[in-house]
Amino acid sequence: MKALEKKISLACAVLTVSDTRTAGNDTSGNLLAESLAQAGHSCVRRDIVKSNLYQIRRVLSDWIADPAVQVILASGGTGFGHRHGMPEAVLPLLDREIAGFEALFRQVSFAEIGSSSIQARALAGMANHTLIFCMPGSNHACQTAWTHILREQLDSTHQPCNFATLFREADTE
């Protein structure tokens, strides 16, 4: 980073997909929102939706269309249960997939939880110039994603590359 360049603060949204979580007990959503704030980003939108394909798409579509939202962190609904449909809800909305996110998330998860990581269907991509990262809903999984991937990739000072600088480039186009 050049000495005169300021660190980019991103406008983020946090979505929790759960049939049981509420604003009072959304610990993984709180963890992600607090992690964003500690890294200098702002949480401009936050919601909890039931694990329903169309409810997930409704909220995400609104945020993707909102120019005030640059990054979406979504947790929950990624397992293999019949009510876990986050990847199926998100994939059709993406203009471009970030395949490396799932691969890296599975790698770091395997080191922590072993073969159970095979059931974590993490997903990431870009839609309408909005980055979307989907991860399992446990606090541990959200912390793993944040610590090992998201913190650096949303930090404009991380070298050799990061996703935050995409927003600096968009401002100059």
C-alpha positions in Angstrom: 0.0 0.0 0.0 1.3 3.4 -0.9 1.9 5.7 2.1 -0.7 8.2 1.0 -3.5 5.7 0.3 -6.2 5.2 3.0 -7.5 1.8 4.0 -10.8 1.2 2.4 -13.8 0.9 4.7 -16.5 -1.3 3.1 -20.2 -1.1 3.5 -21.3 -4.6 4.5 -24.5 -6.5 5.2 -24.9 -9.6 7.4 -27.6 -12.2 6.7 -28.3 -15.1 9.1 -30.3 -18.0 7.6 -32.0 -19.9 10.4 -35.3 -21.3 11.5 -34.5 -20.7 15.2 -32.3 -17.7 15.6 -33.7 -14.3 16.6 -32.2 -10.9 17.0 -31.7 -11.8 20.7 -29.7 -15.0 20.0 -28.0 -14.5 16.7 -24.5 -15.1 17.9 -23.0 -15.9 14.5 -24.5 -12.7 13.0 -23.2 -10.7 16.0 -19.7 -12.3 15.6 -19.6 -11.3 11.9 -20.9 -7.7 12.5 -18.4 -7.2 15.4 -15.6 -8.6 13.3 -16.4 -6.2 10.5 -16.5 -3.2 12.9 -13.2 -4.2 14.5 -11.7 -4.3 10.9 -12.9 -0.8 10.2 -15.9 -1.7 8.0 -19.5 -0.8 8.6 -22.5 -3.1 8.9 -25.2 -1.1 6.9 -27.8 -3.9 6.7 -28.6 -6.9 8.8 -31.4 -9.5 8.7 -32.4 -13.0 9.8 -34.5 -15.1 7.4 -35.9 -18.6 7.6 -34.2 -21.3 5.6 -36.4 -20.7 2.6 -35.0 -20.4 -0.9 -37.2 -17.5 -1.8 -36.9 -15.5 1.4 -33.1 -15.8 1.1 -33.2 -14.6 -2.5 -35.6 -11.8 -1.7 -33.2 -10.3 0.9 -30.1 -10.9 -1.1 -31.6 -9.5 -4.3 -32.6 -6.3 -2.4 -29.1 -5.9 -1.0 -27.4 -6.8 -4.4 -29.5 -4.0 -6.0 -28.6 -1.5 -3.3 -25.5 0.5 -4.3 -25.0 1.2 -0.5 -24.1 -2.5 0.0 -20.6 -3.6 -1.2 -20.2 -6.9 0.7 -22.6 -9.5 2.1 -21.6 -12.0 4.7 -24.3 -14.8 5.0 -24.2 -17.6 7.5 -26.3 -20.7 7.9 -28.3 -22.9 5.6 -25.2 -24.5 4.0 -25.4 -28.1 5.3 -27.0 -31.1 3.7 -30.3 -31.2 5.6 -33.5 -30.9 3.7 -33.9 -27.3 5.0 -30.4 -26.2 4.0 -30.6 -24.4 0.7 -28.3 -21.4 0.9 -26.1 -22.4 -2.0 -29.1 -23.2 -4.2 -30.6 -19.8 -3.3 -27.5 -17.8 -4.0 -25.8 -19.5 -7.0 -28.4 -18.3 -9.6 -27.9 -14.7 -8.3 -24.2 -14.6 -9.0 -22.6 -13.0 -12.0 -19.3 -14.6 -11.1 -18.3 -17.3 -8.6 -15.2 -17.2 -6.4 -14.5 -20.9 -6.5 -11.4 -20.5 -4.3 -13.4 -19.5 -1.3 -15.1 -22.9 -0.9 -11.8 -24.8 -1.5 -9.9 -22.7 1.0 -12.7 -22.8 3.6 -12.9 -26.6 3.3 -9.1 -26.8 3.7 -8.9 -24.7 6.9 -12.0 -26.4 8.2 -10.5 -29.8 7.7 -7.6 -28.8 9.8 -10.0 -27.9 12.6 -12.9 -30.4 12.3 -11.6 -33.2 10.1 -13.9 -35.0 7.8 -17.0 -33.1 9.0 -15.8 -30.3 6.8 -17.1 -32.2 3.8 -20.6 -31.1 4.7 -19.8 -27.4 4.7 -21.1 -26.0 1.4 -19.4 -22.6 1.5 -19.9 -20.4 -1.5 -18.8 -16.9 -2.7 -19.2 -14.8 -5.7 -20.0 -11.4 -7.1 -23.4 -10.1 -8.2 -23.9 -6.5 -9.5 -20.5 -5.5 -8.1 -21.5 -6.8 -4.7 -19.3 -9.5 -3.0 -21.2 -12.3 -1.4 -19.7 -14.8 1.0 -21.8 -17.7 2.4 -20.6 -19.9 5.2 -22.0 -22.3 7.7 -23.9 -20.8 10.6 -22.0 -22.0 13.6 -19.9 -19.5 15.5 -16.9 -21.7 14.9 -17.4 -21.7 11.2 -17.9 -18.0 11.0 -14.8 -17.4 13.1 -12.8 -19.7 10.8 -14.0 -18.0 7.7 -13.3 -14.5 9.1 -9.9 -15.4 10.6 -8.4 -17.4 7.8 -10.0 -15.8 4.7 -12.3 -12.8 5.0 -10.3 -10.5 7.3 -7.4 -10.4 4.9 -9.5 -10.4 1.7 -11.6 -7.5 2.9 -8.4 -5.6 3.9 -7.2 -3.2 1.2 -3.7 -3.3 2.7 -3.4 -7.1 2.4 -0.8 -8.1 -0.2 -0.4 -9.4 -2.9 -4.1 -9.0 -3.5 -7.5 -8.6 -1.9 -11.1 -8.0 -2.8 -11.4 -4.6 -1.1 -9.3 -2.9 -3.8 -12.0 -3.8 -6.4 -14.1 -1.0 -4.9 -11.2 1.5 -5.2 -10.9 0.5 -8.9 -14.7 0.9 -9.4 -14.5 4.4 -8.1 -11.8 5.3 -10.8 -13.7 3.8 -13.7 
